[in-house]
Amino acid sequence: MLVARVVPDVAGIDKAFDYVIPPRWATTVSIGSLVRVDLNGRRIGGWVVGLGADPPAGIQLRAVAKVSSAGPSAEVIELAEWAAHRWSGRLATLLKTASPDRMVPVIPRAPDGADPALDGVEEFAAAAFGRPGVTLVRLPPGADVHAFVLAAAATGDAVIVTPSVGEARHHGATLRRNGGRVYLAGRDFSQAATAGSVIGARSGVWARVRKLSAVLVIDEHDEGLQEERNPTWHARDVAIERARRAGVPCVLVSPAPSLSALAVADHLISPSRADERRGWPTTRVVDRRKEDPARGSLFSPQLVDLVRSGRRVLCILNRKGRARMLACAMCGELARTGDGTGLMSEIEGALQHEATGETRPLVCAVCGATKLKRIRLGISRAAEELSSLVGEPVAEVSASAEGLPPNRVLVGTEALLHRAAAADAVAFLDFDQELLAARYRAGEQAMALLVRAARLVGGKQKGSQSEILIQTRLPDHRVVRAAVRADPGEFAAEEAAIRRAAGFPPFGALAEISGAPAAQFVEPLQSRLDVDVLGPRADGRYLLRTENADHLAEVLASAVRPKGRLRVAVDPPRV
């Protein structure tokens, strides 16, 4: 008698149960199979995560009620078990991500004959896959990454991960035109499990393939590769672990590599300085410290000239309505925390940083003046004023709007950068909101915005019409300097020093604890010398910090979880 260990797809249950496999399904069930079983008086779905011999004597097991579909491979099951521990989440959630979009009764037979040969594989891209371990490739924003997609597929059955489904479809279609056998993750589950490479968004890293030959992650810095729901796994880190287990090369590609990728890379491939400069557009910086904050205008003379130039311009402002910040009326400096990394607001007659609780009188830290002016910002107002300045309608683009209006000048949040296909110029109306955001990854996230803007307008080789305009009161910030010099490496070096001093990832590990029982959960951890408990914040959230991710996973696994809705977010992207 064959026994299957089944993980049920039931919220609140994170353990496996044993069931007997009826003889008629003995040759059908394998590790990863999706089955139906009876549990607590109802029939539910689940995954087979183990197979064994006869049950212990004297124990009567229930039988598997139905075999529904093929599912993740044994290799992916083991990877999911590792990830569930690494990100302190439910195994069933990850198995659901790794399962087909629709039922697959049986994996078809592999096609006869050798895999088709691919045309046009470039030597420099193929070389990246000829090295063991993790290879990190820094490419200018304007460079075509498809050479690496082609090189990955040429290795055999590769897993290729992109930040979005749209990009996956684009690269997949191009790859097929080159003669490649490639399938879309999830939708083409059965074909991908039989032969060829698979490409997809972040969930594609869990794809079932015949025999993994290589893993490629495009734009590893992109936040779209991290799951926002629990467990908050990151496709880059899962890809690295999957490749390591399989003993195959893992290649990460990015114009501005994250510190996490730089910390684990065995090899770094960078372009020449000349090529990198050509791949970035001209970046102009408008120093707004000498402007009168009382005027509250979003539009410098340089910006006005740009929008009146007849070019297609995207204006980015990551604030809706009329959000506020403070600037000194005398010297124009922003009201910032003592270390200069965060914005302070006026709360109960004093300056305060909400996240850290830092407080000081309403005095400029630079010149000592006591008169601070509020700067009002908002997309709606920006669109109205720009229309008056340009003398033509300027469209406001919201994240929920369908399609882009045909207007030459558009104003919107960063969602506009994701929705537009191209532009002549991108203007960041208030980049300080990104640079001084109350997040330890604010610098990397600001660099990511500049990368996306650079791709829309193209590099210097496109011509003098392409440019990025940054309005800021922090013209010497490391992000701004890196963009002007087209040197993400310079930014990474400075950012690493700051992170290392603070013990933030990748030089430490973080978990955000929230929910009604958060205080009860962290209370026993307060006395541990190997865990820093930070908080609570005003909203009741805590941060746990340890020396590395493995240690954090052990701490969270050993902690007692109280009853109630508790959220544990490991490596949250916006804390």
Secondary structure, DSSP 8 states (H G I E B T S, - for coil): -EEEEEEE--TT----EEEEE-GGGTTT--TT-EEEEEETTEEEEEEEEEEESS--TT----B--EEEE----HHHHHHHHHHHHHTT--HHHHHHHTS-SS--SS-----SS-----S---HHHHHHTTSSSEEEEE--TTS-THHHHHHHHHTSEEEEE-SSHHHHHHHHHHHHHTT--EEETTTTHHHHHHSSEEEESGGGGG---SSEEEEEEESTT-GGGB-SSSS--BHHHHHHHHHHHHT--EEEEESS--HHHHHH-SEEE---HHHHHHHS-EEEEEE-TTS-GGG--S--HHHHHHHTTTS-EEEE----TTEEEEEETTT--B-B-TTSSSB-EEETTEEE-TTT--EE-S--TTT----EEEEEE-HHHHHHHHHHHHTS--EEE-TT-SS----SEEEE-THHHHH-S--SEEEETTTHHHHT-SSTTHHHHHHHHHHHHHHHH--GGG-TT-EEEEEES-TT-HHHHHHHHT-HHHHHHHHHHHHHHHT-TTSSEEEEEEETTHHHHHGGGTT-TT-EEE---TTS-EEEEESSHHHHHHHHHHS---SS-EEEEES-TT-
